[in-house]
Amino acid sequence: MLKEKIQRLAHQFHKDTIGIRRHLHQHPELSFQETETGRYIAGQLKAMGIPHEHGVAENGVVGLIHGRNGSDKVVALRADIDALPITEANEVPYKSRNEGIMHACGHDVHTSSLLGAARILNELREEFDGTIKLIFQPAEERLPGGASIMIKEGVLENPKPRSIFGQHVHPPLEVGKIGMRPGMYMASADELYMTVTGKGGHGALPHDCIDPIVITSHIITAMQQVVSRNSSPTIPTVLTFGHIASTGGATNVIPNEVKLQGTFRTMNEDWRFDAHQRMKRLAESIAEGMGGSCDLRIEVGYPTLINHDELTHKVRQWSEEYLGKENVIELPIRMTAEDFAYYSQEMPACFYRLGTGNPAKGITSPIHTNTFDVDEDCLALSTGLMAWLALKELEHNN
């Protein structure tokens, strides 16, 4: 049976997949700087005899695995390849060799998993009709996101996939399990940069000043009411200011201006852009009414990630066939963001979570921390499952 063949190959290649993951983990590169990572991926595909293009969105790689017969059926599999500006604290043989850079979000796992799945699918290419498109995407961690650039450069054309799958490590889930959620899954993410300007002076003489700190406090409170009083309770929305700093202020000095940085996240694209305008009008009017001024710049980030309902229900069913029903979990909505969302806006997409934690081995650290690691047993599951889902989707589209 096909499932047993895939599982056998996944275990047969497991040691090699671990080796790929460890190489990538030792040589992480930041977003838009993944030069050697792209070359390494291209080299791996060349060794497998898989035709590919290197240099999409500068460092991205796109491969194609053609089945036994010509067909317009195409399924895409995506992995991100960039790392984070974090200094690794793990003392392991495969510790990062690039100071201040670490695969702390598991993109080394995503990339090695897709290379492992490619190897399995390439071995089985005489057993399926259609084409598998392999997308190794740079710059997931930085705006505007490598996904948006690859799409603009035509990654979803020639040939055009009918659907796309992606996976992400998830330390809260133990190795051996996966999780997913149909419909709204991850939030859009916009960056807010605000400058509130007043008139500085002596702290004991506020009547001679226009206090930008007081203005800022009113703006922050009022903008939170945009969320609590204007958004539908059915649309998850978060507004957070994580950085506030004055220019030249002190215990007895009122500054001339205050600068803020924050994030706005939601799960409805219409409400998202309506809220942008509401926040700008509100902030500017409050500042003007108090004698100052406000400049609010909103850097539009990743859109809402929507898992296609029908496709995700199929993925859940196929995953249960491959792993057992007890190992497939429904996940809650997340207010974090992912540039895989760009693909989900273009075609039916399913983004699922791969269990990588193992408390018995002490592997519990969250992503984006300097002690993040995974139980590498996950790589036998991740490669096989991704190959299985791709072939089931091709079969379903017959």
NUBA-839428 format. One record per residue (C-alpha): residue number from 1; residue in three letters; x, y, z. Coordinates in nm, 2 decimals, decimal comma. Each point is the difference from the previous one (the first is absolute). Layout:
% NUBA-839428
NODE num residuo      X      Y      Z
NODE NUM     Ala      X      Y      Z
...
END
This chain:
% NUBA-839428
NODE num residuo      X      Y      Z
NODE   1     Met   0,00   0,00   0,00
NODE   2     Leu   0,11   0,36  -0,07
NODE   3     Lys  -0,02   0,10   0,36
NODE   4     Glu   0,24  -0,28   0,11
NODE   5     Lys   0,24   0,09  -0,28
NODE   6     Ile   0,01   0,36   0,11
NODE   7     Gln   0,05  -0,09   0,36
NODE   8     Arg   0,28  -0,24  -0,09
NODE   9     Leu   0,18   0,26  -0,21
NODE  10     Ala  -0,05   0,27   0,27
NODE  11     His   0,17  -0,23   0,25
NODE  12     Gln   0,27  -0,11  -0,25
NODE  13     Phe   0,09   0,36  -0,07
NODE  14     His  -0,04   0,12   0,36
NODE  15     Lys   0,37   0,01   0,09
NODE  16     Asp   0,08   0,19  -0,32
NODE  17     Thr  -0,28   0,25   0,07
NODE  18     Ile   0,14   0,05   0,35
NODE  19     Gly   0,34   0,07  -0,16
NODE  20     Ile  -0,16   0,27  -0,23
NODE  21     Arg  -0,18   0,16   0,30
NODE  22     Arg   0,32   0,02   0,20
NODE  23     His   0,20   0,15  -0,29
NODE  24     Leu  -0,27   0,27  -0,04
NODE  25     His  -0,01   0,05   0,38
NODE  26     Gln   0,38   0,06   0,01
NODE  27     His  -0,01   0,24  -0,29
NODE  28     Pro  -0,30   0,23   0,05
NODE  29     Glu  -0,05   0,32  -0,20
NODE  30     Leu  -0,22   0,30   0,05
NODE  31     Ser  -0,29   0,10  -0,22
NODE  32     Phe   0,11   0,12  -0,34
NODE  33     Gln   0,35  -0,13   0,07
NODE  34     Glu  -0,06  -0,37  -0,06
NODE  35     Thr   0,27  -0,03  -0,27
NODE  36     Glu   0,17  -0,32   0,12
NODE  37     Thr  -0,33  -0,16   0,11
NODE  38     Gly  -0,14   0,04  -0,35
NODE  39     Arg   0,31  -0,15  -0,15
NODE  40     Tyr  -0,02  -0,29   0,24
NODE  41     Ile  -0,36  -0,07  -0,08
NODE  42     Ala   0,06   0,02  -0,38
NODE  43     Gly   0,29  -0,24   0,05
NODE  44     Gln  -0,22  -0,25   0,18
NODE  45     Leu  -0,26   0,01  -0,27
NODE  46     Lys   0,27  -0,04  -0,27
NODE  47     Ala   0,13  -0,31   0,17
NODE  48     Met  -0,35  -0,14  -0,01
NODE  49     Gly  -0,03   0,08  -0,37
NODE  50     Ile  -0,30   0,23   0,07
NODE  51     Pro  -0,02   0,29  -0,25
NODE  52     His   0,00   0,33   0,18
NODE  53     Glu   0,05   0,38  -0,02
NODE  54     His   0,23   0,18   0,24
NODE  55     Gly  -0,03   0,38   0,05
NODE  56     Val  -0,37   0,06   0,03
NODE  57     Ala  -0,04   0,30   0,23
NODE  58     Glu   0,38   0,00   0,00
NODE  59     Asn   0,06  -0,30   0,22
NODE  60     Gly  -0,31  -0,22  -0,05
NODE  61     Val   0,00  -0,34  -0,17
NODE  62     Val  -0,29  -0,16  -0,19
NODE  63     Gly   0,01  -0,36  -0,10
NODE  64     Leu  -0,23  -0,22  -0,21
NODE  65     Ile  -0,07  -0,37   0,04
NODE  66     His  -0,19  -0,14  -0,30
NODE  67     Gly  -0,20  -0,32   0,03
NODE  68     Arg  -0,02  -0,28  -0,25
NODE  69     Asn  -0,25   0,17  -0,24
NODE  70     Gly  -0,04   0,35  -0,12
NODE  71     Ser  -0,28   0,17   0,20
NODE  72     Asp  -0,11   0,35   0,09
NODE  73     Lys  -0,05  -0,11   0,36
NODE  74     Val   0,25   0,19   0,22
NODE  75     Val   0,04   0,02   0,38
NODE  76     Ala   0,24   0,23   0,17
NODE  77     Leu   0,20  -0,06   0,32
NODE  78     Arg   0,17   0,29   0,17
NODE  79     Ala   0,28   0,04   0,25
NODE  80     Asp   0,16   0,32   0,13
NODE  81     Ile   0,38   0,02   0,03
NODE  82     Asp   0,10   0,31   0,20
NODE  83     Ala   0,12   0,03   0,36
NODE  84     Leu  -0,02   0,25   0,28
NODE  85     Pro   0,24   0,25   0,16
NODE  86     Ile   0,04  -0,20   0,33
NODE  87     Thr   0,31  -0,14   0,16
NODE  88     Glu  -0,04  -0,37   0,07
NODE  89     Ala   0,04  -0,12   0,35
NODE  90     Asn  -0,03  -0,37  -0,07
NODE  91     Glu   0,32  -0,21   0,05
NODE  92     Val  -0,06  -0,26  -0,27
NODE  93     Pro   0,24  -0,13  -0,28
NODE  94     Tyr  -0,21   0,18  -0,26
NODE  95     Lys   0,00   0,34   0,18
NODE  96     Ser  -0,01   0,30  -0,23
NODE  97     Arg   0,34   0,10  -0,13
NODE  98     Asn  -0,12   0,34  -0,11
NODE  99     Glu   0,02   0,23   0,30
NODE 100     Gly  -0,32   0,18   0,09
NODE 101     Ile  -0,21  -0,20  -0,25
NODE 102     Met  -0,21  -0,31   0,08
NODE 103     His  -0,27  -0,22  -0,15
NODE 104     Ala  -0,22   0,08   0,30
NODE 105     Cys  -0,32  -0,03  -0,19
NODE 106     Gly   0,05  -0,34  -0,15
NODE 107     His   0,06   0,10  -0,36
NODE 108     Asp   0,28  -0,25  -0,01
NODE 109     Val  -0,26  -0,27   0,08
NODE 110     His  -0,23   0,13  -0,26
NODE 111     Thr   0,27   0,00  -0,27
NODE 112     Ser   0,14  -0,34   0,08
NODE 113     Ser  -0,35  -0,14   0,02
NODE 114     Leu  -0,08   0,12  -0,35
NODE 115     Leu   0,33  -0,13  -0,13
NODE 116     Gly  -0,08  -0,33   0,16
NODE 117     Ala  -0,35   0,00  -0,14
NODE 118     Ala   0,14   0,08  -0,34
NODE 119     Arg   0,23  -0,30   0,02
NODE 120     Ile  -0,29  -0,23   0,08
NODE 121     Leu  -0,22   0,15  -0,28
NODE 122     Asn   0,28  -0,03  -0,25
NODE 123     Glu   0,04  -0,37   0,09
NODE 124     Leu  -0,37  -0,05  -0,06
NODE 125     Arg  -0,04   0,21  -0,31
NODE 126     Glu  -0,10  -0,30  -0,21
NODE 127     Glu  -0,29  -0,06   0,23
NODE 128     Phe  -0,20   0,33  -0,04
NODE 129     Asp  -0,13   0,23  -0,27
NODE 130     Gly   0,05   0,37   0,02
NODE 131     Thr   0,28   0,24   0,13
NODE 132     Ile   0,12   0,09   0,34
NODE 133     Lys   0,14   0,36   0,02
NODE 134     Leu   0,26   0,05   0,28
NODE 135     Ile   0,02   0,36   0,13
NODE 136     Phe   0,30   0,08   0,22
NODE 137     Gln  -0,08   0,36   0,10
NODE 138     Pro   0,23   0,26   0,14
NODE 139     Ala  -0,08   0,29   0,24
NODE 140     Glu  -0,30  -0,12   0,20
NODE 141     Glu   0,11   0,19   0,30
NODE 142     Arg   0,02   0,35  -0,15
NODE 143     Leu  -0,24   0,23  -0,18
NODE 144     Pro  -0,12  -0,01  -0,27
NODE 145     Gly   0,05  -0,38   0,03
NODE 146     Gly   0,17  -0,22  -0,26
NODE 147     Ala  -0,34  -0,16  -0,08
NODE 148     Ser  -0,13   0,33  -0,15
NODE 149     Ile   0,32   0,05  -0,20
NODE 150     Met   0,00  -0,36  -0,14
NODE 151     Ile  -0,37   0,04  -0,10
NODE 152     Lys   0,08   0,32  -0,18
NODE 153     Glu   0,28  -0,19  -0,18
NODE 154     Gly  -0,25  -0,27  -0,12
NODE 155     Val   0,06  -0,29   0,24
NODE 156     Leu  -0,36  -0,09  -0,02
NODE 157     Glu   0,00  -0,02  -0,38
NODE 158     Asn   0,16  -0,22  -0,26
NODE 159     Pro  -0,12  -0,24   0,12
NODE 160     Lys  -0,28   0,13   0,21
NODE 161     Pro  -0,08  -0,20   0,32
NODE 162     Arg  -0,35  -0,08   0,09
NODE 163     Ser   0,08   0,00   0,37
NODE 164     Ile   0,29   0,05   0,24
NODE 165     Phe   0,12  -0,15   0,33
NODE 166     Gly   0,23   0,14   0,26
NODE 167     Gln   0,11  -0,12   0,35
NODE 168     His   0,15   0,17   0,31
NODE 169     Val   0,17  -0,14   0,31
NODE 170     His  -0,21   0,01   0,31
NODE 171     Pro   0,18  -0,07   0,33
NODE 172     Pro  -0,32  -0,02   0,21
NODE 173     Leu  -0,10  -0,31  -0,20
NODE 174     Glu   0,20  -0,31   0,08
NODE 175     Val   0,19  -0,17  -0,28
NODE 176     Gly  -0,22  -0,25  -0,18
NODE 177     Lys  -0,30   0,24  -0,02
NODE 178     Ile  -0,11   0,27  -0,23
NODE 179     Gly  -0,27   0,28   0,03
NODE 180     Met  -0,21   0,21  -0,23
NODE 181     Arg  -0,30   0,22  -0,02
NODE 182     Pro  -0,24   0,07  -0,29
NODE 183     Gly  -0,10   0,35  -0,09
NODE 184     Met   0,15   0,30   0,19
NODE 185     Tyr   0,33  -0,11   0,15
NODE 186     Met   0,26   0,27   0,02
NODE 187     Ala  -0,03   0,38   0,02
NODE 188     Ser   0,11   0,27  -0,23
NODE 189     Ala   0,29   0,21   0,14
NODE 190     Asp   0,05   0,37  -0,05
NODE 191     Glu   0,27   0,21   0,16
NODE 192     Leu  -0,09   0,34   0,15
NODE 193     Tyr   0,25   0,29   0,03
NODE 194     Met  -0,13   0,31   0,16
NODE 195     Thr   0,15   0,34   0,09
NODE 196     Val  -0,19   0,23   0,23
NODE 197     Thr   0,14   0,36   0,00
NODE 198     Gly  -0,07   0,27   0,26
NODE 199     Lys   0,21   0,28   0,15
NODE 200     Gly   0,25  -0,08   0,26
NODE 201     Gly   0,10   0,19   0,31
NODE 202     His   0,04   0,00   0,37
NODE 203     Gly  -0,19  -0,28   0,18
NODE 204     Ala  -0,11   0,25   0,27
NODE 205     Leu  -0,15   0,23  -0,27
NODE 206     Pro  -0,23  -0,22  -0,20
NODE 207     His  -0,23   0,30  -0,08
NODE 208     Asp   0,28   0,13  -0,22
NODE 209     Cys   0,03  -0,33  -0,19
NODE 210     Ile  -0,19  -0,24  -0,21
NODE 211     Asp   0,07  -0,34   0,17
NODE 212     Pro   0,04  -0,27  -0,26
NODE 213     Ile   0,00  -0,27   0,27
NODE 214     Val  -0,34   0,09   0,12
NODE 215     Ile  -0,12   0,01  -0,36
NODE 216     Thr   0,15  -0,34  -0,06
NODE 217     Ser  -0,18  -0,15   0,31
NODE 218     His  -0,33   0,12  -0,14
NODE 219     Ile   0,07  -0,13  -0,34
NODE 220     Ile   0,10  -0,35   0,13
NODE 221     Thr  -0,31  -0,03   0,21
NODE 222     Ala  -0,23   0,12  -0,28
NODE 223     Met   0,16  -0,22  -0,27
NODE 224     Gln  -0,07  -0,31   0,22
NODE 225     Gln  -0,36   0,10  -0,02
NODE 226     Val   0,02  -0,04  -0,38
NODE 227     Val   0,05  -0,37   0,08
NODE 228     Ser  -0,25  -0,03   0,28
NODE 229     Arg  -0,28   0,22  -0,14
NODE 230     Asn   0,02  -0,02  -0,37
NODE 231     Ser   0,10  -0,35  -0,10
NODE 232     Ser  -0,24  -0,29  -0,01
NODE 233     Pro   0,04  -0,24   0,29
NODE 234     Thr   0,02  -0,28  -0,26
NODE 235     Ile   0,32   0,15  -0,14
NODE 236     Pro   0,31  -0,05   0,22
NODE 237     Thr   0,19   0,32   0,02
NODE 238     Val   0,31   0,11   0,19
NODE 239     Leu   0,17   0,34   0,04
NODE 240     Thr   0,32   0,02   0,19
NODE 241     Phe   0,26   0,27   0,05
NODE 242     Gly   0,33  -0,15   0,10
NODE 243     His   0,23   0,30  -0,01
NODE 244     Ile  -0,04   0,35   0,12
NODE 245     Ala   0,28   0,26   0,03
NODE 246     Ser   0,02   0,37   0,04
NODE 247     Thr   0,26   0,23  -0,15
NODE 248     Gly   0,18   0,21   0,26
NODE 249     Gly  -0,24  -0,07   0,29
NODE 250     Ala   0,11  -0,03   0,37
NODE 251     Thr  -0,15   0,02   0,35
NODE 252     Asn  -0,05   0,37  -0,03
NODE 253     Val   0,00   0,04  -0,38
NODE 254     Ile  -0,30  -0,03  -0,23
NODE 255     Pro   0,13  -0,12  -0,34
NODE 256     Asn  -0,08   0,13  -0,34
NODE 257     Glu  -0,11  -0,34  -0,14
NODE 258     Val  -0,08  -0,36   0,08
NODE 259     Lys   0,06  -0,29  -0,23
NODE 260     Leu  -0,20  -0,33   0,01
NODE 261     Gln   0,02  -0,34  -0,18
NODE 262     Gly  -0,27  -0,26   0,01
NODE 263     Thr  -0,18  -0,27  -0,18
NODE 264     Phe  -0,36  -0,04  -0,13
NODE 265     Arg  -0,13  -0,34  -0,07
NODE 266     Thr  -0,34  -0,13  -0,11
NODE 267     Met  -0,17  -0,28  -0,21
NODE 268     Asn  -0,21   0,19  -0,24
NODE 269     Glu   0,15   0,20  -0,29
NODE 270     Asp  -0,29   0,25  -0,04
NODE 271     Trp   0,00   0,08   0,37
NODE 272     Arg   0,38   0,02   0,00
NODE 273     Phe   0,02   0,29  -0,24
NODE 274     Asp  -0,31   0,17   0,15
NODE 275     Ala   0,18  -0,01   0,34
NODE 276     His   0,31   0,16  -0,16
NODE 277     Gln  -0,20   0,30  -0,10
NODE 278     Arg  -0,19   0,02   0,33
NODE 279     Met   0,33  -0,01   0,20
NODE 280     Lys   0,16   0,27  -0,22
NODE 281     Arg  -0,30   0,24   0,03
NODE 282     Leu  -0,03  -0,06   0,37
NODE 283     Ala   0,37   0,05   0,08
NODE 284     Glu   0,03   0,31  -0,21
NODE 285     Ser  -0,32   0,17   0,13
NODE 286     Ile   0,09  -0,07   0,37
NODE 287     Ala   0,34   0,15  -0,05
NODE 288     Glu  -0,13   0,30  -0,19
NODE 289     Gly  -0,28   0,06   0,26
NODE 290     Met   0,27   0,01   0,28
NODE 291     Gly   0,22   0,24  -0,19
NODE 292     Gly   0,25  -0,24  -0,15
NODE 293     Ser   0,03  -0,22  -0,31
NODE 294     Cys   0,03  -0,37  -0,07
NODE 295     Asp   0,15  -0,18  -0,29
NODE 296     Leu  -0,10  -0,37  -0,02
NODE 297     Arg   0,16  -0,22  -0,26
NODE 298     Ile  -0,14  -0,35  -0,05
NODE 299     Glu   0,23  -0,25  -0,17
NODE 300     Val  -0,24  -0,25  -0,16
NODE 301     Gly   0,13  -0,35   0,08
NODE 302     Tyr  -0,11  -0,36  -0,06
NODE 303     Pro  -0,37  -0,06  -0,07
NODE 304     Thr  -0,23  -0,24   0,18
NODE 305     Leu   0,08  -0,36  -0,04
NODE 306     Ile  -0,31  -0,19  -0,10
NODE 307     Asn   0,01  -0,38  -0,02
NODE 308     His  -0,23  -0,11  -0,27
NODE 309     Asp  -0,29  -0,18   0,17
NODE 310     Glu  -0,05  -0,29  -0,24
NODE 311     Leu   0,37  -0,06  -0,06
NODE 312     Thr   0,08   0,01   0,37
NODE 313     His  -0,27  -0,25   0,08
NODE 314     Lys   0,15  -0,23  -0,26
NODE 315     Val   0,34   0,05   0,14
NODE 316     Arg  -0,12  -0,09   0,35
NODE 317     Gln  -0,16  -0,32  -0,14
NODE 318     Trp   0,31  -0,09  -0,19
NODE 319     Ser   0,22   0,08   0,30
NODE 320     Glu  -0,21  -0,23   0,22
NODE 321     Glu   0,05  -0,28  -0,26
NODE 322     Tyr   0,37   0,05   0,01
NODE 323     Leu   0,06   0,07   0,38
NODE 324     Gly  -0,31  -0,13   0,18
NODE 325     Lys  -0,29   0,21   0,11
NODE 326     Glu   0,14   0,05   0,35
NODE 327     Asn   0,31   0,18  -0,15
NODE 328     Val  -0,19   0,28  -0,19
NODE 329     Ile  -0,11   0,29   0,22
NODE 330     Glu  -0,22   0,30  -0,07
NODE 331     Leu   0,18   0,32   0,09
NODE 332     Pro  -0,13   0,33   0,13
NODE 333     Ile   0,02   0,33  -0,20
NODE 334     Arg   0,34   0,17   0,03
NODE 335     Met   0,06   0,37   0,00
NODE 336     Thr   0,36  -0,05  -0,13
NODE 337     Ala   0,06   0,05  -0,37
NODE 338     Glu   0,16  -0,19  -0,29
NODE 339     Asp   0,07   0,11  -0,36
NODE 340     Phe  -0,14  -0,34  -0,12
NODE 341     Ala  -0,32   0,21   0,03
NODE 342     Tyr   0,08   0,15  -0,34
NODE 343     Tyr  -0,03  -0,34  -0,16
NODE 344     Ser  -0,33  -0,06   0,18
NODE 345     Gln  -0,14   0,32  -0,15
NODE 346     Glu   0,08  -0,14  -0,35
NODE 347     Met  -0,12  -0,36   0,00
NODE 348     Pro  -0,13  -0,28   0,23
NODE 349     Ala   0,26  -0,04   0,27
NODE 350     Cys   0,07  -0,20   0,32
NODE 351     Phe   0,25   0,10   0,26
NODE 352     Tyr   0,04  -0,25   0,27
NODE 353     Arg   0,22  -0,04   0,31
NODE 354     Leu   0,26  -0,27   0,06
NODE 355     Gly   0,05  -0,13   0,35
NODE 356     Thr   0,37   0,04   0,10
NODE 357     Gly   0,00   0,00   0,38
NODE 358     Asn   0,11  -0,27   0,24
NODE 359     Pro  -0,01   0,09   0,37
NODE 360     Ala   0,18  -0,33   0,09
NODE 361     Lys   0,30   0,11  -0,20
NODE 362     Gly  -0,02   0,36   0,13
NODE 363     Ile  -0,11   0,13  -0,34
NODE 364     Thr  -0,27   0,26   0,10
NODE 365     Ser   0,14   0,34  -0,09
NODE 366     Pro  -0,23   0,22  -0,21
NODE 367     Ile   0,09   0,13  -0,34
NODE 368     His   0,19   0,33  -0,03
NODE 369     Thr   0,20  -0,08   0,32
NODE 370     Asn   0,37  -0,07   0,02
NODE 371     Thr  -0,05  -0,35   0,14
NODE 372     Phe  -0,25  -0,12  -0,26
NODE 373     Asp   0,06  -0,35  -0,14
NODE 374     Val  -0,20  -0,29  -0,14
NODE 375     Asp  -0,03  -0,37   0,06
NODE 376     Glu   0,14  -0,11  -0,34
NODE 377     Asp  -0,23  -0,30   0,00
NODE 378     Cys  -0,24   0,25  -0,15
NODE 379     Leu   0,19  -0,01  -0,33
NODE 380     Ala  -0,12  -0,35  -0,08
NODE 381     Leu  -0,36   0,11   0,05
NODE 382     Ser   0,03   0,33  -0,18
NODE 383     Thr   0,16  -0,13  -0,31
NODE 384     Gly  -0,23  -0,29  -0,04
NODE 385     Leu  -0,32   0,19   0,08
NODE 386     Met   0,08   0,28  -0,24
NODE 387     Ala   0,06  -0,25  -0,28
NODE 388     Trp  -0,32  -0,19   0,09
NODE 389     Leu  -0,21   0,32   0,00
NODE 390     Ala   0,14   0,11  -0,34
NODE 391     Leu  -0,08  -0,34  -0,16
NODE 392     Lys  -0,35  -0,02   0,16
NODE 393     Glu  -0,08   0,34  -0,13
NODE 394     Leu   0,11  -0,10  -0,35
NODE 395     Glu  -0,20  -0,31   0,02
NODE 396     His  -0,30   0,19   0,12
NODE 397     Asn   0,02   0,23  -0,30
NODE 398     Asn  -0,02  -0,28  -0,25
END
